[in-house]
């Protein structure tokens, strides 16, 4: 975020637009010098920035916007100076004047402003400097200092995507100075202020923003803007990053007060081309370069109106929480939603941008009657929106909870102190800064880039898929061993301890561990991995693989029985060894390797198995040992403690390996074509139908019947009003 400039206001009239790098000395004798230099004083003193020494260099720590603000003012920290009651001191190097800050009223999102009490070194006068949201600061200023076109100018800047701060000040009275500054109430200090202009920040989109949103859109992941900025600014950013379509008609929903009456106001945002082009009326089409006092002045008025009229829905009677409903003309109870829903603009290309106040009112009343269909419909409209502005920290957390209650998982990306609660509430919290947000967020991006969201999603899907792959493999391995033991029990035999150790420690364990080293896939796809072990795909995979290996083991067991039934090798010191045991051990060897490959799903969640060098290396070593088992008697007898060739013939051994290879091939084909293609397509079809039903329910394309008479009665009441 960079400073675009400062719009001067003097004596209730907007004056010049000052850009960064302007010549401060040129204003020394100007009639607007008070507004200019007071504004610089506010920028240089009203902040929470601290100084830290890192590697011998002075570094400013704090909100990046405030750091930019100090840089624009040119003020410097005065270090090593201690004075009673002074929090910190800032210096104006141009005028060689120091300002002592005695008290700071911290920024609170619900108040939307911050103030400091400042005294110039060597003078008695003390001043209150305030910066904050324009709509808040306006209420604190003397009406005579507010320009008539205040709202028009504000709309112009916010429509162009700029972030705007209002600056104001006043001098403390003698009586206020005589009393303790620490006892001065904030409400009194921040009253009767003098408005002196707008500080304009340009919301510089991160270079990767458009690409990240495009990737999320392609992956069918819904994204929303939740910000403390002006709603028009938020809508502009939403269009710039393609979160909102340019043909969407956006209605800004705000809660406003007029003549002691409260209204939900839906205002239609117009002038799409004006929102995309930074063109102004006047002699210059763009604000470029440095504007000196001799240059042409710019009038920041858009070519067309930005916000038009609006639907006003009177909600005064519902503002008290005790008034959850009112009685209609015929004595029937009308809930808030029954009067509000029919009056809200609806349509296929309509989008909403809610302010925090409007969101809080609608969400609160939907919580009161969440079992009622009409109030459920309020939530559907809240969920449909993609832009939420002027949101306080508790509003952000409430929004996330509402989405979670709708069965969705939520990832929250933030970089400020106001995002801490939301980052903790979300299923995935990612901080893009190293400040307060990084303390609350489970994850912090070292790059500070929005691409971290894609990285987390790709990694998360890979991890989930890998867990399922390992679970399937270990389940298959355990069941195969169990069936082997059951079949051998029929001959009062079993595998030797050495053979169990081979299967456990030298085959299954290394393959399961190496499977976790497969890296995530390169791209984020629109498919989700199974959310549970008990999905149709997972269950059919396990059932089919268990059945295949059991049938194969039974066939090998019967084949061994028909060759030589229960030949015991006790004379060789291998008390528990039989031909059946050797055959089943050999059969299981290749099955263990083949199942590890068959279960390893690659695209769209993991890279191909060939990129996992650990797993490939283990497979090569195991295949070499299997070949040794097939062709070298010393390996069978000494490594695997099997019967010698007089009892367990090489020909029969190779036949068993061949049957194992056939079973492995069938298992791979079953996993690849039946489970991961056919069954997966069935699951996708079911999921798409489920999402379509949710979308119809959420966006009101198919709605349950509501009390028609109540809606008609609400419409009649509205007309009568």
C-alpha positions as CSV (number, residue, x, y, z in Angstrom):
1,X,0.0,0.0,0.0
2,X,1.4,3.4,-1.1
3,X,0.3,7.0,-0.4
4,X,-1.4,8.5,-3.5
5,X,-1.6,11.9,-2.0
6,X,-3.4,14.4,0.3
7,X,-6.5,16.3,-0.5
8,X,-6.4,19.7,1.3
9,X,-9.5,21.1,3.0
10,X,-9.5,24.6,4.4
11,X,-12.4,26.6,5.9
12,X,-14.9,24.0,4.7
13,X,-13.7,23.9,1.1
14,X,-11.6,21.3,-0.7
15,X,-8.4,22.7,-2.3
16,X,-5.5,21.2,-4.0
17,X,-4.4,17.5,-4.3
18,X,-0.9,17.1,-3.0
19,X,1.2,14.2,-4.2
20,X,4.2,12.6,-2.5
21,X,7.5,14.5,-3.0
22,X,5.8,17.9,-3.0
23,X,7.9,21.0,-2.1
24,X,6.9,21.7,1.5
25,X,8.7,25.1,1.5
26,X,6.3,26.3,-1.3
27,X,3.5,26.3,1.3
28,X,5.2,28.3,4.0
29,X,3.4,31.5,3.1
30,X,0.2,29.9,1.6
31,X,-3.2,30.6,2.9
32,X,-3.6,26.8,3.1
33,X,-0.4,26.3,5.2
34,X,-2.3,25.5,8.4
35,X,-4.2,22.7,6.8
36,X,-1.0,21.4,5.0
37,X,1.3,21.5,8.0
38,X,-1.3,20.3,10.5
39,X,-1.9,17.3,8.2
40,X,1.8,16.5,8.2
41,X,1.8,16.8,12.0
42,X,-1.0,14.3,12.2
43,X,0.7,11.9,9.9
44,X,4.0,12.2,11.8
45,X,2.6,11.9,15.4
46,X,-0.7,9.9,15.3
47,X,0.6,6.3,15.0
48,X,1.6,3.2,16.9
49,X,5.0,2.8,15.1
50,X,8.0,1.8,17.3
51,X,11.7,1.9,16.5
52,X,13.9,-1.2,16.7
53,X,17.6,-1.6,16.2
54,X,18.4,-4.6,13.9
55,X,22.0,-5.3,12.9
56,X,22.9,-1.7,13.8
57,X,20.2,-0.2,11.7
58,X,17.1,1.7,12.9
59,X,14.0,-0.1,11.7
60,X,10.4,1.1,12.1
61,X,8.0,-1.6,13.3
62,X,4.2,-1.4,13.1
63,X,1.4,-1.0,10.6
64,X,2.8,-0.7,7.1
65,X,0.2,2.0,6.4
66,X,1.4,4.1,9.4
67,X,5.1,3.6,8.3
68,X,4.2,5.0,4.9
69,X,2.4,7.9,6.6
70,X,5.4,8.9,8.6
71,X,7.5,8.7,5.5
72,X,5.2,11.0,3.7
73,X,5.3,13.5,6.5
74,X,9.1,13.5,6.7
75,X,9.0,13.4,10.6
76,X,11.7,11.6,12.5
77,X,11.8,9.8,15.9
78,X,13.7,11.7,18.6
79,X,15.6,9.1,20.6
80,X,17.2,9.3,24.1
81,X,15.0,12.1,25.2
82,X,13.0,11.5,28.4
83,X,10.5,13.8,29.8
84,X,7.9,13.3,32.4
85,X,4.6,12.2,30.9
86,X,5.9,12.0,27.3
87,X,5.2,8.8,25.5
88,X,7.5,9.6,22.6
89,X,8.8,12.6,20.6
90,X,8.7,13.3,16.9
91,X,10.6,16.0,15.0
92,X,9.8,18.0,12.0
93,X,13.3,18.4,10.4
94,X,12.1,21.1,8.0
95,X,11.0,23.5,10.7
96,X,13.3,21.9,13.4
97,X,10.3,21.6,15.7
98,X,9.7,18.8,18.2
99,X,6.3,17.4,19.2
100,X,5.8,15.6,22.5
101,X,3.0,13.0,22.5
102,X,1.5,12.9,26.0
103,X,-1.5,10.6,25.4
104,X,-2.6,8.2,22.7
105,X,-6.2,7.0,22.2
106,X,-5.6,3.7,20.5
107,X,-7.3,2.7,17.3
108,X,-10.4,0.5,18.0
109,X,-12.2,-1.0,15.0
110,X,-15.6,-0.3,16.6
111,X,-14.7,3.4,16.9
112,X,-12.9,3.6,13.6
113,X,-10.3,6.2,14.6
114,X,-7.2,7.0,16.6
115,X,-6.1,10.2,18.3
116,X,-3.1,11.6,20.1
117,X,-2.6,14.7,22.4
118,X,0.5,16.6,21.3
119,X,2.4,19.6,22.6
120,X,5.0,21.5,20.6
121,X,8.3,21.7,22.5
122,X,8.6,25.1,24.2
123,X,5.0,26.1,23.8
124,X,1.9,25.8,26.1
125,X,-0.6,25.0,23.5
126,X,-1.7,21.4,23.2
127,X,-3.6,19.8,20.3
128,X,-5.7,16.7,19.6
129,X,-4.7,15.1,16.3
130,X,-7.2,12.5,14.9
131,X,-7.2,10.2,11.9
132,X,-9.8,7.6,11.0
133,X,-12.6,6.4,8.8
134,X,-14.1,9.4,6.9
135,X,-17.7,8.6,7.9
136,X,-16.7,8.4,11.6
137,X,-14.4,11.5,11.6
138,X,-17.1,13.5,10.0
139,X,-19.4,13.1,12.9
140,X,-16.7,14.4,15.3
141,X,-16.0,17.6,13.3
142,X,-17.6,21.0,13.3
143,X,-20.2,21.1,10.5
144,X,-18.7,24.4,9.3
145,X,-15.4,22.7,8.5
146,X,-17.0,19.9,6.4
147,X,-17.0,20.7,2.6
148,X,-20.4,20.4,0.9
149,X,-19.1,17.8,-1.6
150,X,-17.5,15.7,1.2
151,X,-19.5,12.6,0.3
152,X,-19.0,13.1,-3.4
153,X,-15.2,13.3,-3.2
154,X,-15.1,10.3,-0.8
155,X,-17.2,8.3,-3.3
156,X,-14.8,9.3,-6.1
157,X,-11.7,8.0,-4.3
158,X,-13.2,4.8,-3.0
159,X,-14.7,4.0,-6.4
160,X,-11.2,4.1,-7.8
161,X,-10.1,1.6,-5.2
162,X,-8.3,4.0,-3.0
163,X,-8.3,3.7,0.8
164,X,-9.2,7.0,2.5
165,X,-8.3,8.4,5.9
166,X,-9.9,11.6,7.2
167,X,-7.6,14.0,9.2
168,X,-8.8,16.4,11.9
169,X,-7.5,18.4,14.8
170,X,-8.4,20.9,17.5
171,X,-6.6,22.8,20.3
172,X,-7.3,22.0,23.9
173,X,-8.9,24.7,26.0
174,X,-7.1,26.3,29.0
175,X,-9.4,24.4,31.3
176,X,-8.6,21.1,29.7
177,X,-4.9,21.8,29.9
178,X,-5.1,22.7,33.6
179,X,-6.6,19.3,34.4
180,X,-4.7,16.1,34.0
181,X,-4.5,15.0,30.4
182,X,-4.9,11.4,31.6
183,X,-8.3,12.2,33.0
184,X,-9.6,13.8,29.8
185,X,-12.4,11.5,28.4
186,X,-11.9,10.3,24.9
187,X,-15.4,11.5,23.8
188,X,-14.6,15.0,24.9
189,X,-11.1,15.1,23.4
190,X,-12.4,13.9,20.1
191,X,-15.2,16.5,19.7
192,X,-15.6,19.8,17.8
193,X,-12.7,18.9,15.6
194,X,-11.6,20.8,12.5
195,X,-11.5,18.7,9.3
196,X,-8.4,19.4,7.2
197,X,-8.5,16.8,4.4
198,X,-8.3,13.3,3.1
199,X,-5.1,11.1,3.1
200,X,-5.4,8.8,0.1
201,X,-3.8,5.4,0.0
202,X,-3.5,3.4,-3.1
203,X,-4.4,-0.3,-2.5
204,X,-1.6,-1.8,-4.5
205,X,-2.6,-5.3,-5.5
206,X,0.0,-7.9,-4.7
207,X,1.5,-9.1,-8.0
208,X,0.2,-12.6,-7.5
209,X,-3.4,-11.6,-6.5
210,X,-5.0,-12.1,-9.9
211,X,-3.2,-15.4,-10.5
212,X,-4.2,-16.7,-7.1
213,X,-7.9,-15.8,-7.4
214,X,-7.9,-17.3,-11.0
215,X,-6.5,-20.5,-9.6
216,X,-9.1,-20.6,-6.8
217,X,-11.9,-19.9,-9.3
218,X,-10.6,-22.7,-11.5
219,X,-10.5,-25.0,-8.6
220,X,-14.1,-24.0,-7.7
221,X,-13.0,-22.6,-4.4
222,X,-15.2,-19.7,-3.4
223,X,-13.4,-16.6,-2.2
224,X,-14.6,-13.5,-0.4
225,X,-13.2,-10.1,0.5
226,X,-13.6,-9.3,4.2
227,X,-12.1,-5.9,5.1
228,X,-12.4,-2.8,7.2
229,X,-12.2,-0.6,4.1
230,X,-15.0,1.4,2.4
231,X,-17.4,-0.9,0.5
232,X,-16.9,0.8,-2.8
233,X,-13.1,0.3,-2.5
234,X,-13.7,-3.3,-1.7
235,X,-15.9,-3.8,-4.7
236,X,-13.3,-2.1,-6.9
237,X,-10.6,-4.5,-5.7
238,X,-13.0,-7.5,-6.1
239,X,-13.5,-6.5,-9.8
240,X,-9.8,-6.0,-10.3
241,X,-8.9,-9.5,-9.2
242,X,-11.9,-11.1,-10.9
243,X,-13.5,-12.1,-7.7
244,X,-16.5,-10.2,-9.0
245,X,-17.5,-10.4,-12.7
246,X,-17.6,-7.1,-14.5
247,X,-21.2,-7.8,-15.6
248,X,-22.3,-8.3,-11.9
249,X,-24.7,-5.7,-10.6
250,X,-23.5,-4.9,-7.1
251,X,-25.8,-3.6,-4.3
252,X,-24.2,-2.1,-1.3
253,X,-26.2,-2.9,1.9
254,X,-25.7,-0.6,4.8
255,X,-27.5,0.2,8.0
256,X,-28.2,3.9,8.2
257,X,-30.0,6.2,10.6
258,X,-32.1,9.2,9.5
259,X,-34.4,11.2,11.8
260,X,-34.1,8.7,14.6
261,X,-35.3,6.0,12.1
262,X,-33.1,3.0,11.1
263,X,-33.0,1.6,7.6
264,X,-31.4,-1.2,5.6
265,X,-30.3,0.6,2.5
266,X,-29.5,-1.3,-0.7
267,X,-27.7,1.1,-3.1
268,X,-26.9,0.0,-6.6
269,X,-23.3,0.6,-7.6
270,X,-23.0,1.9,-11.2
271,X,-20.4,3.3,-13.5
272,X,-18.3,0.2,-14.1
273,X,-16.0,1.9,-16.6
274,X,-15.4,4.7,-14.2
275,X,-14.4,2.2,-11.5
276,X,-11.8,0.7,-13.8
277,X,-10.3,3.8,-15.3
278,X,-8.5,6.5,-13.2
279,X,-9.9,9.4,-15.3
280,X,-11.0,12.7,-13.9
281,X,-12.7,15.7,-15.2
282,X,-10.4,18.7,-15.9
283,X,-7.4,19.4,-18.0
284,X,-5.5,16.2,-16.9
285,X,-6.7,12.7,-17.4
286,X,-4.5,11.2,-14.8
287,X,-2.6,12.2,-11.7
288,X,1.0,11.6,-12.6
289,X,4.2,13.1,-11.5
290,X,4.6,15.6,-8.7
291,X,2.0,18.4,-8.5
292,X,3.5,21.7,-7.5
293,X,1.5,24.8,-6.7
294,X,2.1,26.2,-10.2
295,X,0.6,23.2,-11.9
296,X,-2.9,22.7,-13.1
297,X,-5.3,21.7,-10.3
298,X,-7.2,18.4,-10.5
299,X,-10.8,18.0,-9.7
300,X,-11.4,14.4,-8.7
301,X,-15.0,14.0,-10.0
302,X,-15.9,10.9,-11.9
303,X,-17.5,11.0,-15.3
304,X,-20.6,9.3,-14.0
305,X,-22.5,8.8,-10.8
306,X,-21.2,6.0,-8.7
307,X,-23.9,5.1,-6.3
308,X,-27.6,5.5,-7.1
309,X,-30.7,5.8,-4.9
310,X,-31.4,2.6,-3.1
311,X,-34.1,0.5,-1.5
312,X,-34.8,1.8,2.0
313,X,-36.2,-0.9,4.4
314,X,-37.3,0.5,7.7
315,X,-36.0,-1.7,10.6
316,X,-36.5,0.7,13.5
317,X,-38.9,-1.7,15.2
318,X,-36.4,-4.5,15.1
319,X,-33.3,-2.7,16.4
320,X,-34.0,-3.7,19.9
321,X,-33.1,-7.3,20.5
322,X,-36.2,-7.8,22.6
323,X,-38.3,-7.0,19.5
324,X,-37.7,-10.2,17.6
325,X,-41.0,-9.8,15.8
326,X,-43.9,-7.5,15.3
327,X,-47.7,-7.9,14.9
328,X,-49.2,-7.4,11.5
329,X,-52.4,-5.6,10.6
330,X,-54.4,-8.9,10.9
331,X,-52.8,-9.8,14.2
332,X,-50.3,-12.3,12.8
333,X,-46.7,-12.2,13.9
334,X,-44.2,-10.9,11.3
335,X,-40.6,-11.7,11.7
336,X,-37.9,-9.4,10.4
337,X,-37.0,-11.6,7.5
338,X,-40.6,-11.8,6.3
339,X,-40.6,-8.0,5.8
340,X,-37.0,-7.7,4.6
341,X,-36.6,-10.7,2.2
342,X,-39.2,-9.6,-0.4
343,X,-37.7,-6.1,-0.6
344,X,-34.1,-7.2,-1.2
345,X,-33.0,-6.9,-4.9
346,X,-32.6,-10.3,-6.5
347,X,-31.5,-11.6,-9.9
348,X,-29.0,-14.0,-11.6
349,X,-26.2,-11.4,-11.9
350,X,-26.8,-9.5,-8.6
351,X,-24.1,-9.5,-6.0
352,X,-24.2,-7.9,-2.5
353,X,-21.5,-5.9,-0.6
354,X,-22.5,-5.8,3.1
355,X,-21.2,-3.3,5.6
356,X,-20.4,-4.5,9.1
357,X,-23.4,-2.9,10.6
358,X,-25.8,-4.4,8.1
359,X,-24.2,-7.8,8.4
360,X,-24.4,-7.7,12.2
361,X,-28.1,-6.8,12.2
362,X,-29.1,-9.5,9.7
363,X,-26.8,-12.2,11.2
364,X,-28.1,-11.4,14.8
365,X,-31.7,-11.8,13.7
366,X,-31.0,-15.0,11.7
367,X,-29.5,-16.4,14.9
368,X,-32.6,-15.6,16.8
369,X,-34.8,-17.8,14.6
370,X,-32.5,-20.1,12.8
371,X,-35.1,-22.8,12.8
372,X,-37.5,-20.7,10.8
373,X,-37.2,-20.9,7.0
374,X,-37.6,-17.2,6.5
375,X,-34.7,-16.5,8.8
376,X,-32.6,-19.2,7.1
377,X,-33.2,-17.3,3.9
378,X,-31.5,-14.2,5.5
379,X,-28.4,-16.3,5.9
380,X,-28.5,-17.5,2.3
381,X,-28.3,-13.8,1.2
382,X,-25.5,-13.1,3.7
383,X,-23.6,-16.2,2.4
384,X,-24.2,-15.2,-1.2
385,X,-22.2,-12.0,-0.9
386,X,-18.6,-11.8,-1.9
387,X,-17.7,-8.5,-0.4
388,X,-18.0,-7.5,3.3
389,X,-16.7,-4.1,4.3
390,X,-16.2,-2.0,7.4
391,X,-16.1,-5.3,9.3
392,X,-15.0,-5.3,12.9
393,X,-13.0,-8.3,14.3
394,X,-16.1,-9.9,15.8
395,X,-18.0,-9.5,12.5
396,X,-15.2,-11.4,10.7
397,X,-15.3,-14.2,13.2
398,X,-19.1,-14.4,13.0
399,X,-19.0,-14.6,9.2
400,X,-16.5,-17.5,9.4
401,X,-18.7,-19.3,12.0
402,X,-21.7,-18.9,9.7
403,X,-19.9,-20.4,6.8
404,X,-18.7,-23.3,8.9
405,X,-22.2,-23.9,10.1
406,X,-23.2,-24.3,6.5
407,X,-20.8,-27.3,6.2
408,X,-17.8,-25.5,4.6
409,X,-14.2,-25.4,5.6
410,X,-12.8,-21.8,5.8
411,X,-9.3,-20.5,5.2
412,X,-8.6,-17.0,6.4
413,X,-5.7,-14.8,5.2
414,X,-4.9,-11.7,7.2
415,X,-2.0,-9.4,8.1
416,X,-3.3,-7.1,10.8
417,X,-4.3,-7.0,14.4
418,X,-8.0,-6.9,13.5
419,X,-7.7,-10.3,11.8
420,X,-6.4,-12.1,14.9
421,X,-9.8,-13.4,16.0
422,X,-10.8,-14.5,12.5
423,X,-7.5,-16.3,12.0
424,X,-8.1,-18.3,15.1
425,X,-11.7,-19.1,14.2
426,X,-11.0,-20.3,10.7
427,X,-10.1,-23.9,9.9
428,X,-7.0,-22.6,8.2
429,X,-5.5,-19.3,9.4
430,X,-2.6,-17.8,7.4
431,X,-0.8,-14.7,8.4
432,X,1.0,-12.7,5.7
433,X,2.9,-10.5,8.1
434,X,5.2,-11.0,11.1
435,X,3.2,-8.7,13.3
436,X,0.3,-9.4,15.7
437,X,-1.5,-11.6,13.2
438,X,1.4,-14.1,13.1
439,X,0.9,-14.7,16.8
440,X,-2.7,-15.8,16.4
441,X,-2.5,-17.5,13.1
442,X,-1.6,-21.2,13.0
443,X,0.5,-20.6,9.9
444,X,2.7,-17.6,8.9
445,X,3.9,-17.0,5.4
446,X,7.6,-16.4,5.2
447,X,7.2,-14.9,1.7
448,X,4.2,-12.7,2.7
449,X,2.7,-13.6,-0.6
450,X,-0.9,-14.6,-1.4
451,X,0.5,-17.7,-3.2
452,X,0.9,-19.2,0.3
453,X,-2.8,-20.0,0.2
454,X,-2.3,-22.2,-2.9
455,X,0.7,-23.8,-1.3
456,X,-1.2,-24.6,1.9
457,X,-4.1,-26.1,-0.1
458,X,-1.9,-28.2,-2.4
459,X,0.2,-29.4,0.6
460,X,-3.0,-30.1,2.6
461,X,-4.6,-32.2,-0.1
462,X,-1.4,-34.1,-0.7
463,X,-1.1,-34.8,3.1
464,X,-4.7,-36.0,3.3
465,X,-4.3,-38.2,0.2
466,X,-1.0,-39.6,1.6
467,X,-2.6,-40.5,4.9
468,X,-5.3,-42.4,3.1
469,X,-2.8,-44.2,0.9
470,X,-0.7,-45.3,3.9
471,X,-3.9,-46.3,5.8
472,X,-5.0,-48.5,2.8
473,X,-1.5,-50.0,2.5
474,X,-1.1,-50.9,6.1
475,X,-4.7,-52.2,6.3
476,X,-4.0,-54.4,3.3
477,X,-0.7,-55.6,4.7
478,X,-2.4,-56.5,8.1
479,X,-5.3,-58.4,6.5
480,X,-2.9,-60.3,4.2
481,X,-0.8,-61.4,7.1
482,X,-4.0,-62.3,9.0
483,X,-5.3,-64.5,6.1
484,X,-1.8,-66.1,5.8
485,X,-1.9,-67.0,9.5
486,X,-5.4,-68.4,9.3
487,X,-4.6,-70.6,6.3
488,X,-1.4,-72.0,7.9
489,X,-3.3,-72.7,11.1
490,X,-5.2,-75.4,9.2
491,X,-1.9,-77.3,9.1
492,X,-0.8,-76.3,12.6
493,X,1.9,-74.2,11.1
494,X,2.9,-70.6,10.9
495,X,5.5,-68.3,9.4
496,X,8.8,-68.1,11.2
497,X,9.6,-65.1,13.3
498,X,12.3,-64.2,10.8
499,X,9.8,-64.2,8.0
500,X,7.4,-62.0,10.0
501,X,10.3,-59.6,10.7
502,X,11.1,-59.5,7.0
503,X,7.5,-58.6,6.2
504,X,7.2,-56.1,9.0
505,X,10.5,-54.3,9.2
506,X,12.1,-54.8,5.8
507,X,9.1,-54.6,3.4
508,X,6.0,-53.0,4.8
509,X,7.5,-50.4,7.2
510,X,10.0,-48.9,4.6
511,X,7.4,-48.7,1.9
512,X,4.8,-47.0,4.2
513,X,7.4,-44.5,5.4
514,X,8.8,-43.8,1.9
515,X,5.2,-43.2,0.6
516,X,5.0,-40.0,2.7
517,X,8.0,-38.6,0.7
518,X,5.9,-38.1,-2.5
519,X,5.6,-34.4,-3.2
520,X,2.4,-32.5,-3.9
521,X,1.1,-32.1,-7.4
522,X,2.2,-28.9,-9.2
523,X,-1.3,-27.5,-9.7
524,X,-4.5,-27.0,-7.7
525,X,-7.3,-28.9,-9.3
526,X,-11.0,-28.6,-8.9
527,X,-11.2,-32.1,-7.3
528,X,-11.2,-32.7,-3.6
529,X,-9.5,-35.7,-1.9
530,X,-11.7,-38.0,0.1
531,X,-12.8,-36.3,3.3
532,X,-13.1,-39.5,5.2
533,X,-11.7,-43.1,5.3
534,X,-15.3,-44.3,5.0
535,X,-16.0,-43.1,1.5
536,X,-17.3,-45.3,-1.3
537,X,-13.9,-45.2,-3.1
538,X,-11.9,-46.1,0.0
539,X,-14.2,-48.9,1.1
540,X,-14.4,-50.5,-2.4
541,X,-10.6,-50.2,-2.7
542,X,-10.1,-52.0,0.6
543,X,-12.8,-54.6,0.0
544,X,-11.6,-55.4,-3.6
545,X,-7.9,-55.6,-2.6
546,X,-8.7,-57.8,0.4
547,X,-10.8,-60.1,-1.7
548,X,-8.2,-60.4,-4.5
549,X,-5.3,-61.3,-2.2
550,X,-7.5,-63.8,-0.2
551,X,-8.6,-65.6,-3.4
552,X,-4.9,-65.6,-4.5
553,X,-3.7,-67.0,-1.2
554,X,-6.4,-69.7,-1.1
555,X,-5.4,-70.7,-4.7
556,X,-1.7,-70.9,-3.7
557,X,-2.5,-72.8,-0.6
558,X,-4.5,-75.4,-2.5
559,X,-1.7,-75.6,-5.1
560,X,0.8,-76.3,-2.3
561,X,-1.4,-78.9,-0.8
562,X,-1.8,-80.7,-4.1
563,X,2.0,-80.7,-4.6
564,X,3.2,-82.0,-1.2
565,X,0.8,-81.9,1.7
566,X,2.1,-80.6,5.0
567,X,5.8,-81.5,4.4
568,X,7.5,-80.7,7.7
569,X,11.1,-79.6,7.9
570,X,11.7,-80.3,11.6
571,X,14.7,-82.4,10.7
572,X,16.2,-79.2,9.2
573,X,15.6,-77.3,12.4
574,X,12.8,-75.2,10.9
575,X,10.0,-76.6,13.1
576,X,7.3,-74.3,11.9
577,X,8.1,-74.4,8.2
578,X,5.9,-76.1,5.6
579,X,5.7,-75.9,1.8
580,X,2.4,-74.0,2.3
581,X,4.2,-71.4,4.5
582,X,7.0,-70.9,2.0
583,X,4.6,-70.6,-0.8
584,X,2.4,-68.0,1.0
585,X,5.5,-66.0,2.1
586,X,6.8,-65.9,-1.5
587,X,3.3,-65.0,-2.8
588,X,2.9,-62.2,-0.3
589,X,6.4,-60.7,-1.1
590,X,5.5,-59.4,-4.6
591,X,1.9,-58.5,-3.5
592,X,3.4,-56.2,-0.8
593,X,5.4,-54.4,-3.4
594,X,2.6,-54.2,-6.0
595,X,0.0,-52.9,-3.6
596,X,2.4,-50.1,-2.5
597,X,2.5,-49.0,-6.2
598,X,-1.3,-49.6,-6.8
599,X,-2.4,-47.5,-3.8
600,X,0.0,-44.6,-4.6
601,X,-2.4,-42.1,-6.2
602,X,-0.6,-39.4,-8.2
603,X,-2.5,-36.7,-10.1
604,X,-4.4,-34.5,-9.1
605,X,-3.0,-34.5,-5.6
606,X,0.5,-36.0,-5.7
607,X,3.3,-36.2,-8.1
608,X,4.0,-39.5,-9.9
609,X,5.6,-42.2,-7.9
610,X,8.7,-42.0,-10.1
611,X,9.5,-38.7,-8.5
612,X,9.8,-40.3,-5.1
613,X,13.4,-41.5,-5.2
614,X,13.2,-43.1,-1.7
615,X,10.2,-45.2,-2.6
616,X,11.7,-46.1,-6.0
617,X,15.0,-47.1,-4.4
618,X,13.2,-49.3,-1.8
619,X,11.2,-51.0,-4.6
620,X,14.4,-51.7,-6.6
621,X,16.1,-53.2,-3.6
622,X,13.1,-55.4,-2.7
623,X,12.8,-56.6,-6.3
624,X,16.4,-57.6,-6.2
625,X,15.8,-59.6,-3.1
626,X,12.8,-61.2,-4.6
627,X,14.9,-62.3,-7.6
628,X,17.4,-63.7,-5.2
629,X,14.6,-65.6,-3.5
630,X,13.5,-67.0,-6.9
631,X,16.8,-68.1,-8.3
632,X,19.3,-68.6,-5.4
633,X,18.8,-71.4,-2.9
634,X,21.3,-69.9,-0.5
635,X,19.1,-66.7,-0.3
636,X,16.0,-68.7,0.4
637,X,17.6,-70.8,3.1
638,X,19.9,-68.3,4.8
639,X,18.0,-65.0,4.4
640,X,14.4,-66.1,4.5
641,X,14.8,-69.4,6.5
642,X,12.7,-71.3,3.9
643,X,12.9,-75.0,2.9
644,X,15.7,-76.2,0.6
645,X,15.1,-77.1,-3.1
646,X,14.5,-80.8,-2.2
647,X,11.3,-79.8,-0.4
648,X,10.4,-76.5,-2.0
649,X,11.4,-76.8,-5.6
650,X,12.5,-73.8,-7.7
651,X,9.9,-74.7,-10.3
652,X,7.1,-74.5,-7.8
653,X,8.6,-71.3,-6.4
654,X,8.5,-69.6,-9.8
655,X,4.9,-70.7,-10.3
656,X,4.0,-69.0,-7.0
657,X,5.8,-65.8,-8.1
658,X,3.9,-65.9,-11.4
659,X,0.6,-66.2,-9.6
660,X,1.6,-63.3,-7.3
661,X,2.5,-61.2,-10.4
662,X,-0.9,-62.0,-12.0
663,X,-2.7,-61.0,-8.7
664,X,-0.6,-57.8,-8.5
665,X,-1.4,-56.9,-12.1
666,X,-5.1,-57.4,-11.5
667,X,-4.9,-55.3,-8.3
668,X,-3.2,-52.5,-10.2
669,X,-5.8,-52.5,-12.9
670,X,-8.6,-52.7,-10.3
671,X,-7.2,-49.7,-8.4
672,X,-6.4,-47.6,-11.6
673,X,-9.5,-48.2,-13.7
674,X,-12.2,-49.2,-11.4
675,X,-11.5,-47.4,-8.1
676,X,-9.6,-44.3,-9.3
677,X,-11.6,-43.8,-12.5
678,X,-15.0,-45.4,-12.5
679,X,-15.8,-45.1,-8.8
680,X,-14.2,-41.7,-8.6
681,X,-16.4,-40.5,-11.4
682,X,-19.5,-41.8,-9.6
683,X,-18.4,-39.9,-6.5
684,X,-17.8,-36.7,-8.5
685,X,-21.2,-37.0,-10.0
686,X,-22.8,-37.5,-6.6
687,X,-20.8,-34.5,-5.2
688,X,-21.8,-32.3,-8.1
689,X,-25.4,-33.1,-7.6
690,X,-25.0,-32.4,-3.9
691,X,-23.3,-29.0,-4.6
692,X,-26.0,-28.2,-7.1
693,X,-28.7,-28.8,-4.5
694,X,-26.8,-26.7,-2.0
695,X,-26.4,-23.9,-4.6
696,X,-30.1,-24.0,-5.4
697,X,-30.8,-23.9,-1.7
698,X,-28.2,-21.2,-0.9
699,X,-28.8,-18.9,-3.8
700,X,-32.6,-19.2,-3.8
701,X,-32.9,-20.9,-7.2
702,X,-35.2,-23.4,-5.6
703,X,-36.8,-22.3,-2.3
704,X,-39.2,-24.0,0.0
705,X,-42.6,-22.5,0.3
706,X,-42.9,-19.8,2.8
707,X,-46.0,-18.3,4.4
708,X,-47.3,-16.4,1.3
709,X,-49.8,-14.4,3.3
710,X,-47.0,-13.1,5.6
711,X,-45.0,-12.0,2.6
712,X,-47.9,-10.3,1.0
713,X,-48.8,-8.6,4.3
714,X,-45.2,-7.3,4.6
715,X,-45.4,-5.9,1.1
716,X,-48.7,-4.2,1.9
717,X,-47.2,-2.7,5.1
718,X,-44.3,-1.4,3.1
719,X,-46.5,0.3,0.6
720,X,-48.6,1.9,3.4
721,X,-45.4,3.3,4.9
